[in-house]
Amino acid sequence: MNRLPIEDRSKILGMLVEGNSLRSCARMADVSLNTVTKLLVDLGAACEQFHDERVRNVRVRRLQADEIWCFVGAKAKNVTAEKKLEGWGDVWTWTGLDADTKLCVSYLVGGRDGGWAKEFMQDCASRIKGRVQITTDGHRAYLDAVEEAFGADVDYAQLQKIYGAPAENDTRYSPATCIGCEMKTVSGDPDPNHVSTSYVERHNLTMRMGMRRFTRLTNGFSKKFENHAAMVAIHAVYYNFARIHKTLRITPSMAAGLSDHVWTLEEIVAMAESYMPKPVKRGPYKKKIA
């Protein structure tokens, strides 16, 4: 089985996590688009398993949760019934971030309804030990999801942003100006000084800057849901283990006690190899007799 040297795979990985598209990676690495795509899928599957196994029993005092919008293939309003069955349409990425260590505790790629919210919060609860204070936006799906996942052992507050009325005939792309915030205590006794979603919203920006398929107003969006989810998994591992946080001056995984050093791209590629199935040697081809 032909496989790129680890140095070449590491270079392509570096290009992907720095916001390059698949085709630009293929041009710069002088490989085919299929090679880059296969590497993306294989690394994504391995990173998903690695995150699931490694990010466990984390002590989190303040968890911030939010969801970020993107789309696969086309926006929901432009998707045909046939393409919708293939996974095209709006896609939301749920993210749970530790406000102290900046660790991405959990992520989930899917829809935005109550079912996805419950699955996301249950995954967060399975990775966190001890009592935690949670802050989310005003999305109603979080209410039942947090209660079902954490029960009464949680301090939970919602932070609802208040936007000003848009100007008449306003056709700008960005949302209206935020003129204030309203805090609502849902359960427990959350500390008002730490009711915030600023860190997780900043992480949303990191995701948009670090993954080409999240960049707005370009043609770099995902064409397959599987590829989209794979890139999110790669980003989570790179962000947690290999990217030095500017404020912490170490990686989030080091701050959380999950790692003792800054991972290199080569280490991530080597880690991914341990999760990949062993290549099966093909047998001799039999000539077809007419």
C-alpha positions as CSV (number, residue, x, y, z in Angstrom):
1,M,0.0,0.0,0.0
2,N,1.4,3.4,-1.0
3,R,1.6,6.0,1.7
4,L,3.1,9.4,1.9
5,P,6.1,9.8,4.2
6,I,5.3,11.1,7.7
7,E,7.0,14.4,6.9
8,D,4.7,15.0,3.9
9,R,1.6,14.0,5.9
10,S,2.7,16.4,8.7
11,K,3.1,19.2,6.2
12,I,-0.4,18.6,4.8
13,L,-1.8,18.5,8.3
14,G,-0.2,21.8,9.1
15,M,-1.7,23.3,6.0
16,L,-5.2,22.0,6.9
17,V,-5.2,23.3,10.5
18,E,-3.9,26.7,9.3
19,G,-7.0,27.3,7.2
20,N,-6.0,26.1,3.7
21,S,-8.5,24.4,1.4
22,L,-8.0,20.8,0.2
23,R,-7.1,22.0,-3.3
24,S,-4.5,24.5,-2.1
25,C,-3.0,21.8,0.1
26,A,-2.8,19.5,-2.9
27,R,-1.1,22.2,-5.0
28,M,1.5,23.2,-2.3
29,A,2.3,19.6,-1.4
30,D,2.3,18.5,-5.0
31,V,0.0,15.6,-4.5
32,S,-3.4,14.7,-5.8
33,L,-6.7,16.0,-4.3
34,N,-7.7,12.4,-3.5
35,T,-4.6,12.0,-1.5
36,V,-5.3,15.0,0.7
37,T,-9.0,14.0,1.0
38,K,-8.1,10.5,2.1
39,L,-5.6,11.8,4.6
40,L,-8.3,14.2,6.0
41,V,-10.7,11.3,6.5
42,D,-8.2,9.0,8.1
43,L,-6.8,11.6,10.4
44,G,-10.3,12.7,11.3
45,A,-11.4,9.2,12.3
46,A,-8.2,8.7,14.4
47,C,-8.5,12.2,16.1
48,E,-12.1,11.5,17.0
49,Q,-11.2,8.3,18.8
50,F,-8.2,9.9,20.4
51,H,-10.2,12.8,21.8
52,D,-12.9,10.4,23.1
53,E,-10.3,8.3,25.0
54,R,-8.0,11.0,26.2
55,V,-10.3,13.9,27.3
56,R,-11.8,12.1,30.3
57,N,-12.2,12.9,34.0
58,V,-11.4,16.5,33.5
59,R,-11.8,18.9,36.4
60,V,-13.7,21.8,35.1
61,R,-15.0,24.7,37.3
62,R,-16.6,26.8,34.6
63,L,-17.9,25.4,31.3
64,Q,-19.0,27.7,28.5
65,A,-21.1,26.1,25.7
66,D,-22.1,27.5,22.4
67,E,-22.9,26.4,18.8
68,I,-21.5,27.7,15.6
69,W,-23.3,27.6,12.2
70,C,-22.0,26.4,8.9
71,F,-23.3,24.4,5.9
72,V,-22.5,21.4,3.8
73,G,-23.1,21.6,0.0
74,A,-25.5,24.5,0.2
75,K,-27.5,26.5,2.7
76,A,-30.7,24.8,3.8
77,K,-33.0,27.1,1.8
78,N,-31.2,26.0,-1.5
79,V,-31.0,22.3,-0.8
80,T,-33.1,19.9,-2.9
81,A,-34.8,16.9,-1.3
82,E,-32.3,14.5,-2.9
83,K,-29.3,16.4,-1.7
84,K,-30.7,16.7,1.8
85,L,-30.6,12.9,2.0
86,E,-26.9,13.1,1.3
87,G,-26.3,15.4,4.3
88,W,-26.4,18.8,2.6
89,G,-27.8,21.8,4.4
90,D,-27.1,23.7,7.6
91,V,-24.7,22.1,10.1
92,W,-24.1,23.2,13.7
93,T,-21.0,22.5,15.7
94,W,-21.6,22.4,19.5
95,T,-18.6,23.2,21.6
96,G,-18.0,23.0,25.4
97,L,-14.9,25.0,26.5
98,D,-13.2,25.2,30.0
99,A,-13.0,28.9,30.8
100,D,-9.8,28.4,32.9
101,T,-7.7,26.0,30.8
102,K,-9.4,26.9,27.4
103,L,-9.6,23.1,26.8
104,C,-12.2,22.0,24.2
105,V,-13.9,19.5,26.5
106,S,-16.5,18.3,24.0
107,Y,-17.8,19.0,20.5
108,L,-20.6,17.6,18.4
109,V,-21.4,18.2,14.7
110,G,-25.1,17.9,13.7
111,G,-28.3,19.8,14.0
112,R,-29.5,22.4,16.5
113,D,-32.7,20.9,18.0
114,G,-33.2,19.4,21.5
115,G,-32.0,15.9,20.6
116,W,-28.6,17.2,19.5
117,A,-28.5,19.4,22.6
118,K,-29.1,16.5,24.9
119,E,-26.5,14.3,23.2
120,F,-23.9,17.1,23.5
121,M,-24.6,17.9,27.1
122,Q,-24.5,14.2,28.1
123,D,-21.1,13.9,26.4
124,C,-19.9,16.9,28.4
125,A,-21.2,15.4,31.6
126,S,-19.4,12.1,30.9
127,R,-16.0,13.9,30.6
128,I,-16.3,16.3,33.6
129,K,-15.7,15.3,37.3
130,G,-17.0,17.4,40.2
131,R,-19.5,20.2,40.3
132,V,-19.4,22.6,37.4
133,Q,-20.8,26.1,36.6
134,I,-22.3,26.2,33.1
135,T,-23.0,29.2,31.0
136,T,-24.8,29.1,27.6
137,D,-26.7,31.5,25.4
138,G,-30.5,31.7,25.5
139,H,-31.1,28.7,23.2
140,R,-34.1,26.9,24.7
141,A,-32.7,23.5,23.8
142,Y,-30.1,23.8,26.6
143,L,-32.7,23.9,29.4
144,D,-33.8,20.3,29.2
145,A,-30.4,19.1,28.0
146,V,-28.4,20.4,31.0
147,E,-31.0,19.2,33.5
148,E,-31.1,15.7,32.0
149,A,-27.3,15.4,31.8
150,F,-26.2,17.0,35.1
151,G,-29.3,16.8,37.3
152,A,-29.2,19.0,40.3
153,D,-25.4,18.9,40.7
154,V,-24.8,22.0,38.6
155,D,-24.8,25.8,38.7
156,Y,-26.3,26.9,35.4
157,A,-27.0,30.3,34.0
158,Q,-28.0,31.6,30.6
159,L,-26.7,34.8,29.1
160,Q,-29.1,36.3,26.6
161,K,-27.8,39.0,24.3
162,I,-30.0,41.9,23.5
163,Y,-29.6,43.3,20.0
164,G,-30.8,46.7,18.7
165,A,-33.3,47.0,16.0
166,P,-31.8,47.0,12.5
167,A,-31.9,50.2,10.5
168,E,-34.5,50.5,7.8
169,N,-33.4,48.8,4.6
170,D,-30.4,47.4,6.3
171,T,-28.9,44.7,4.1
172,R,-25.6,44.2,5.9
173,Y,-24.3,40.7,6.4
174,S,-23.4,41.0,10.1
175,P,-26.0,40.9,12.9
176,A,-27.4,44.0,14.6
177,T,-25.4,45.7,17.3
178,C,-25.5,44.1,20.7
179,I,-26.8,46.7,23.2
180,G,-26.8,44.6,26.4
181,C,-27.0,41.2,28.0
182,E,-29.5,39.6,30.4
183,M,-28.5,36.9,32.9
184,K,-30.9,34.3,33.9
185,T,-30.1,31.8,36.7
186,V,-31.6,28.4,35.7
187,S,-30.4,26.1,38.5
188,G,-28.0,26.1,41.4
189,D,-26.1,29.2,42.5
190,P,-23.8,30.4,39.6
191,D,-21.3,33.1,40.4
192,P,-22.5,36.2,38.4
193,N,-18.9,37.3,37.9
194,H,-18.2,34.2,35.8
195,V,-21.4,34.0,33.8
196,S,-20.0,34.6,30.4
197,T,-19.7,33.0,27.0
198,S,-16.8,35.2,25.8
199,Y,-14.2,32.4,25.7
200,V,-16.3,29.9,23.8
201,E,-17.3,32.6,21.3
202,R,-13.6,33.5,20.8
203,H,-13.0,29.8,20.2
204,N,-15.7,30.0,17.5
205,L,-13.6,32.6,15.8
206,T,-10.5,30.3,16.1
207,M,-12.5,27.6,14.3
208,R,-13.6,29.9,11.5
209,M,-10.0,31.1,11.1
210,G,-8.4,27.6,11.4
211,M,-10.7,25.7,9.1
212,R,-11.3,26.8,5.5
213,R,-14.7,25.2,5.3
214,F,-16.0,27.5,8.1
215,T,-14.9,30.7,6.3
216,R,-17.9,32.8,5.3
217,L,-18.5,34.0,1.7
218,T,-16.1,31.6,0.0
219,N,-16.4,28.4,-2.0
220,G,-14.3,26.4,0.5
221,F,-17.3,25.0,2.3
222,S,-17.6,21.2,2.8
223,K,-19.2,19.1,0.0
224,K,-19.6,16.1,2.2
225,F,-20.8,15.9,5.8
226,E,-18.1,13.2,6.7
227,N,-15.3,15.5,5.5
228,H,-16.7,18.4,7.6
229,A,-16.9,16.3,10.7
230,A,-13.4,14.9,10.1
231,M,-11.9,18.4,9.9
232,V,-13.6,19.4,13.2
233,A,-12.1,16.3,14.9
234,I,-8.6,17.2,13.6
235,H,-9.0,20.8,14.8
236,A,-10.1,19.7,18.3
237,V,-7.0,17.6,18.8
238,Y,-4.6,20.1,17.2
239,Y,-6.1,22.9,19.3
240,N,-6.0,21.0,22.6
241,F,-2.6,19.3,22.2
242,A,-0.4,21.1,19.7
243,R,-1.5,24.8,19.6
244,I,0.0,27.1,22.2
245,H,-2.6,29.4,23.7
246,K,-1.4,33.0,23.6
247,T,-2.6,33.8,27.1
248,L,-1.7,30.5,28.8
249,R,1.6,30.2,26.9
250,I,1.1,26.4,27.0
251,T,-1.5,24.2,25.3
252,P,-4.9,23.7,26.8
253,S,-4.2,20.0,27.4
254,M,-1.1,20.9,29.4
255,A,-3.1,23.4,31.5
256,A,-5.7,20.7,32.1
257,G,-3.1,18.1,33.1
258,L,-3.8,15.9,30.1
259,S,-0.4,16.3,28.5
260,D,3.2,17.2,29.6
261,H,4.5,18.7,26.4
262,V,3.5,20.5,23.2
263,W,2.6,18.0,20.6
264,T,4.2,18.3,17.2
265,L,2.4,17.6,13.9
266,E,4.5,14.5,13.5
267,E,3.3,13.2,16.8
268,I,-0.4,13.7,15.8
269,V,0.3,11.8,12.5
270,A,2.1,9.0,14.4
271,M,-0.8,8.9,16.9
272,A,-3.3,8.6,14.0
273,E,-1.4,5.6,12.5
274,S,-1.9,3.7,15.7
275,Y,-5.7,4.0,15.3
276,M,-5.8,3.1,11.6
277,P,-6.5,-0.5,10.6
278,K,-3.6,-2.5,9.3
279,P,-3.4,-2.4,5.5
280,V,-4.5,-5.6,3.9
281,K,-2.3,-6.9,1.1
282,R,-4.2,-7.4,-2.1
283,G,-4.3,-10.8,-3.7
284,P,-3.4,-11.5,-7.3
285,Y,-5.8,-10.3,-9.9
286,K,-7.6,-13.0,-11.8
287,K,-8.1,-12.5,-15.4
288,K,-11.7,-12.4,-16.4
289,I,-12.6,-15.0,-18.9
290,A,-15.3,-14.0,-21.4
